[in-house]
Amino acid sequence: MEREVRVRFAPSPTGPLHIGGVRTALYNYLLARKLGGKMLLRIEDTDQNRFVPGAEKYIMEALHWAGIEIDEGLEQGGPHAPYRQSERKPMYRQYAQQLIDSGHAYYAFDTPEDLDAMRARLTAAKVPNPQYNAITRNQMRNSLTLPEDEVKELLANDTPYVIRLKVPRKEEVRFQDLIRGWVVVHSSAIDDKVLMKSDGMPTYHLANIVDDHLMEITHVIRGEEWLPSAPLHVLLYRYLGWESTMPQFAHLPLLLKPDGTGKLSKRDGDKLGFPVFPLEWHGIDGETGEPTVSSGYRESGYLPEAFINFLAFLGWNPGSQQELFTMDELIESFSIERVSKSPARFDQNKVRWYNEQYLRAKPDTELAQYLLAALREHNIECSEEKAVLIAGVMKERVTFPQDFWREAQYFFEAPTTYDEQVIAKKWNAPTAAALAEFARELPTSSDTSPDGIRALLTQVLERQGIKIGQVLQALRVVVTGVSAGPDLMATMSIIGPAETAQRIETAVQKLPQ
């Protein structure tokens, strides 16, 4: 019988979650849902020195905002709890001991000075990549080189040690990656990684393999940066006797900076002018100790569905021309075989485009709530009906929810300044006279719909012998203060005839002709 598909997202709580991590979580989630499986969240905090307070909560909040649902994890619990590695510490020791007993691991008593001396010797010998491996371990202080009674005495005296994996010297390690095909690495390129540290805490490599096995993970989808570690993990599965249930691996392509010059890092966001974190992060500068704030997609006004749709396409394509997907549609269309192994270049213009599309697709009644919320902050009263009308005419011109207030203030406040270039080119005595007459007649007009206002303006201009194209730009500026915006007739209809007329009269009196 086939096993239930079980995937996990296993971040370390060392700071805010990078959008590359969100993409990894997303692909895991899409695969699990597509195949009717489970999505787990496991916090990998074996490196306590790098633990950052608040990071765990941030990770969970970010996934929740993005719509990535967790089936088993810190909040949800589950049959394989606990889901925080530091709370699982007692269970790892037995597997490290199993590897020692089977001859696949050993105790290493080397001091930091011993390790520095080893690296110095190798560097002096022009060894390109100095490491503790099948060759160098024979000159080091470990249970492979020391007499058995001395090893026992060192252990009995609580002499500090680590447990290292004993990597074979001449062997090919191979596995099939779902994205990259067969990967073959010679064991001479793999060093004897530390599996258990001197404080009794396992390293990532041992804890990761043990937890994936015990949690019955069937697919490990993770970033390309973990590809060099995969052969080591294959050896661990083999030596622990779990090779028959080893999960399938898939290593995702890198996310590159917009110019393609390198990996998009946590430090690049504010430097390049766009967020690289899903949510805003409040941290401490490691050098100065001063508080820092890094921007987030949520606080910048991005909708979670636009953010997720954009991320899905960074390395994957559906094989069709469709670009806009709901989460359910992504689940239905997703397949790991359509994930590229080529790096994906980040395009900030594209994520803005996605946000515009999702905003424009929302009902005007829903968009109006963004505007009403901003108006309440500024103590401006507005009926819901008027807010809906403004949202309707503005939605083709905004990128973010906050733009409704920023771009539509003139619906509530008469301009105090005017676009100088338009005034210099388009404002003259005939235009002022014609608009003054239009302002006198507008408040008494029986039809103040956009069509009615256009009809009245056309009539007034015909009497003056002026074409409508000659005055439209000037009219927009005296009513709104700016040279561009939504349909002018609709704008004046929403502002209202009396207020529109007052604004025109103020400009006629104020502006030189």
N, C-alpha and C positions, 0 to 999 in steps of 0.2 A: 504494500500500500504506500502511495506517495506521501511524503511528509507535508504537514502544513507549512506554508511559506511564512517565515519569521525573519524580519529584518530589524536592525537597530541603528539608531543614531547615537553616537557615543562621544560627545564633546568633552573637553577638559574645561573646568571652570577657572580659566586663567585670564578672563577679561570678557569684553563684549563679543557676541557671536558675529563673525564675519558673514557677508552675504554668500561667500563660497560655502560656508557651513550650512546656511539655509538651503542652498541648492542641493547639497548632499542629502540633507534631511528630506527635501522634497522628492528627489528621485527614489529614495528608499520608500517613502510614503506611497508614491504613485505605483511602484511595483507591487507593494504589499496589497494595496486596494485592488489593483488590476487582477491579481491572482488570488484574491479572497483570503489574504493572510493577515498577520498582526504586525503592528509597528511598536517597537520598544524604544524608550529613552533611558540610556544608562549614563551616569555621570562618572567619568574616568578621572579621579582625583588622586591617583597614586603619588603624584609629585606634589607633596604638600607645600613645598617651598614656593611653588608658583600659584597657589590657591589665591583667588581674589574675592573678597567678600562681595556679595550681591550678584556674582556672575551666574550662579545656579538659577536664581529667580529670574534674571534677565533672559537666560536661555529658554526657560519655560514660557515666559510671557511672549517672547518673540515668536515661538512656534505657534502659540495660541493665536496671536494676531494674524499670522500668515495663513491660518486655517489648516495647519498640519496637525491632525488628531493623533494623540498617543493612546495606545491600548494598554500598555504596561509601562510603569515608570515610577518616579518619586511620588507624584501626586496620586496616580491611579492605583498604585500597588500592583500585585500580581503574584502568580505562583512561584516566581523566581526571585522574590525580594530577598535582601535589599538590592536596590538599583543604584546605589552609590558605592563605588569600589572600596573606599576607605572603610566602609562598614562590613565589607566582605573579607577583610584582611586575614582572619584566622584560617579560611579555607584554602588559601593559596599555598601555604607551607607544605601541605601533603603532596602537592603535585611537583613542587621543586624537589622534595625528597624522593619522589618516585623517579624523577629524571636522574638523580644522583645514584640511586640504587640500581638503575638499569644501565649505568655507565654513560649516560648521555649528558650529564652535567657534572660539575666539580666545584669544590670550594677553592676560592682564591683569596689569599691572605695579604696580597700586595698592598703596601702603603701608598699614599699619594706620591711620595718621593720615589718609590720603586717604579711607578707608572711613568713619572716624568723622565726618569733615567732611561727607561725602555724607549720612550718616544725620541729622546735625544740621540740614543744610539742609532735608531733606524733612520732618523733624519740625517745624521752624519754619514750614514751609509748610502744616502741618496735614495732611500725607499720612498716612492711617491705618496703612499698612503699608510703611514704608520698605524698599526692596529694590533690588538691582542687577538691572535688567531692560532690556527693549527701549528704554525711554525714558532711564533714568539712565545707561546705558552710554555714551551719546553725550557725556556730560560727564566721563567718567573716562579714566584713562590706560591704554589698551589698544591692541591691534593694529588695532582698527577706527577709532580716532581719531588714532593717531600715524602719521607718514610711514613708508613701508616701510623706508627706509634706517635710520631711527632704531630701528625694531623689530629689524632685523638686528643693529645695533650693541649694543642692550640684551641680546639673546640671546648674542651673541659674548662680551660682558663678564660673562656669568653673573649678570646682574641677576635677583634673585628674581622669580618670576612664578607665577601659577596659570593653568590652562586652564579656561575657562568655556564652557558650552553656549550657543550663540546661539539663543535661543528666539524664534520669530516673534512679531510684535507683534499681529497680528489674525488669529487662526486658532482654530477649534474642534478640540480634541483629544478623540476619543471612543474608547471601548473597551467591550466587554461583559464585565461581571463575572458569574461563575457564581452568585453569591449575590444581588447587587444589581441585576442587569440592566444596561441601558445607562448608562454614566457619561459625561457631557459636561462638559468644563471649557474655558473660554476661555483662550487662551494669555497674555492680559494678567494672569492670576492666577498665572502661573508665573514665577519669577525665573531668572536665568542662573546656574544652580547650578555650583559648582566641580566639575570632573571629575578634575583632577589637581592635587595640592598641590605646594607649592614644594620639598618633599623628594623629589618623584618618586613618591610613593605615591598611588595612585588613591583617590578618595573612594568611599564605599559605592555611589553611584549608577552610576558607570562600571564598577567591579569586579563589581558584582552582575549587570549586564546582560551583560557579556562572559562571565562564568563560566556564567551560565544558558544562554547560547547555545552555548558550547563544550562544556558538559556535557549538551547536548541535552535540557534540562528542558522538559517539555510542560505542566506545571501549576504555578503559583506560588500556594500557599495560605499566607497570612500574616495577621497581625493588622490590624485596622481602622486602626491608627495609620499604616500605610504607604499608605493610600488616597490622601492628598494627593500622594504621590510617584509614583503610578502614571501620570498623564499625562506626566510628565517621562520615565519609562521607555519609554512608548510612542513618544515622539519619538526617543529614543536608538535603539530598534529600527529605526525608520523611516530615520533618518539613516545608520545603519550597514549598511543594506540587508538587514536580517534580519526585516522585518515579516511575511513569509510564513510564517516558522517561530516567530513570537513565541508564548510560552506563554500558556495561558488563565489569567486571574487570578481569584482568589477571596479576598475580604477578610473575615476572620472577625469576628463581633461582639465588643465589649468584654466583659471580665469586671468586674462591678461589686462593690463592697463589699456586705456583707449588708443594709445599710439602703438600698442603691441610690443613695447620695449621690455616687458618683464611682467612678473606675476603681480596681480592687484593685491596689495597688502593692506593690513589694518591701518598703516600709517598714511596711506595714499589719499584717503577720502577727502578730508578738509583741505589738504594740500592741492588736490586737483579740482576742488569745487563741487563735489557731490558726495552723498553719503555712501559709506561702505558697510554700514550696520543697519539692521532692520529697524531698531529703535534707538533713540537718543541714549548716549552713555555718559554718565557722570563718573569720572575717575580721578586719579592723582598722577601728576607728572612724575615719572620715575627719577628724573634728574633734579627737578626743583622742589618737588613735594607740594606744588601748587595744584589746586583743583582744576580739572579740565572738563570740557564738554565736547563730545563728538556728535555730529548730527546723525539723525536717523531717518529712514524713509517714512515712518509713520508721522513723526512730528513735522517733516518737510511737506506733508500734504499728499503723499502717495497712498492710493487705495490698495489694500492688501491683495485684491484680485488682480490688479494691474502689475504689482510687484512680482507676484507669483507667476503670472503669465510670461512676463519678461524673463524671469530666472529660468523657467522651463526651457526656453529657447536658447539659453546659453550652453550649447553643447548637444542639444537634441533637436530633431525636427520631426514633424508628423508624416512627412512624405507627401504633403498636399500643400495647397496655397493658403489654407486657412491659418490665420494668425491669432485670432481672438478665441480663447478657450475658457470655459468655466472650469472649476476644479473637477467636476464630474466628467467633462469632456476630455480633460487632460488624462484622467485615470483611464478612460475608455481607449484613448489613442496611444498611450505610452507603451513603449517596448524598449528594453535595455539595448537591443540590437541596433536601434536607431540613434544611440548616443555616439557621438564622434570621438575619436581619440585625438583629434587635433585641438589645440588650445582655442578657447573662445574669447574673442576680444570684447571687452565691455564697451557698450555704446550708450552714453547717458541720454543722447537725443532719442534713442529708441524707447527707453523706459518712460521718458516724458510723453512720447507719442501714445504709449499704452495707457498712461494715466488719462490723457485727453479722451481717448476712445471710451474708456469705462465711465468717465464723468458724463460724457454726452449721451451715453446709453441709459443713464438713470432718469426716472420720472422727474418732471419739474417740481413736483411736490416734495420729493426727497432732497433735491438740490437746494430748494428754498430754505431748508433747515440749516444749511451751512451759513447762509446769509443772515438768517434770523439770529443765530447764535452770536455772530459777530456784532450785529446791531445791538443786542442786549448788553454786550461788553462795553459798547460806546454810548449806552443809555439813549438809544434812538428808537422811537416807536415806529412800528410798521405792521400793517395787517398781513396776515398770511397770504391773502389774495394778491396783494401788491408784490410780495416777495416771490411768489410763484411766477408772476409775469416777468419780473426782472431776471429770475433764473432762466426762464425760457429764452429771452433774447440774448443773454450773456453766455450761455453754455458753449456756444461754438467758438468763444473767444478766451476761454480759460483753460489752464492746465492743472491747477490745484484748487481744492475747495476754498482756500483763503483768498483766492483771486476774485471771488464773487464780491467781497467787500472792497478789496483793494481797487478793482477795476470799475466798481459801480457806485462809488461814493457820490458822484454827481447826481444820482437819483434822489439823494437826500440833502445835499448841500449845494447851494448855488456857487458857481465858480467865483473866485476872487482874483484869479489871473487867467490870461488867455494865451493860446499858442501864438507866439509873436510872429512866426513865419507866415502863418495863414492870414493873420490880421494885416500884415504888411502887404501881402499880395492880393487879398480878396476883399478887404474892407474899404469901402468908399462911400461917397454921399448917396448915389442911387441905391446901393445895397442897403444902407442904413434907413433910407426913406421907405423902401419897400418892406423891410422887416418891421419897421415901426407900425406901418399900416396893418400888416399881418398880426402883430401883437395886439392892436386895438380890437380887431374883429374876432380873434381866437376865443376869448372868454365867453362870448355870446353865441358861439357856434353850436348848432344842434347835434352835430356829429363829431365827437372827439376820438373816434377810432382812428387807427393809423391811416386808413383809406380816406376818412373824412378830413383829417388834417392835411393830407396831401392835396385833396381836391380844393380846399380853401386856399392853401398856399399857391397853387397853380392859378386860381382865379385872380388873386391879388397881383401876382407877378405879370399875368397877361395884361391887366389894366395898366401896369407900369411899363409894359413893353420890355420886360426882362425875362430871359430864359432861366428855368429852374436850376440848371447846371452852374450858372454864374454865382448863385447865392448859397447853395447847399453847404459848402465847406465852411463858409463864414457863419451860417446859421448854426451848424453843429458846434462851432467853437464858442459862440456867445451863449449857447444853452448849456454846454457841458464843460467848457474850458479847454477841451482837447480836440485833436484833429481826426481821431479815429474812434470807432465804437460800433455798436450794433445798429440796426436799421434806425435811422433818425426819426422817422415818423412814429415808429413804435416807442422809441425813447420819449418823445414829447407827449405821447398819449399816456404813458405811465407816470411821467412827472406831473402831468395834469395841465389843463389849459391856462389856469390862472397863474400858476408858478412859472410856466414856460413864458407866458407873456411878460411877467415881471422881470425875468432874466433878460429877455430881449430889450426891454425898455431901459434897464440898468446899463446894458452895453452901449446902447445908442447914446445915452447921456455921458457915459464914461470914456468911450473910445473916440479919439480924434478922427475926423473924416477928411 
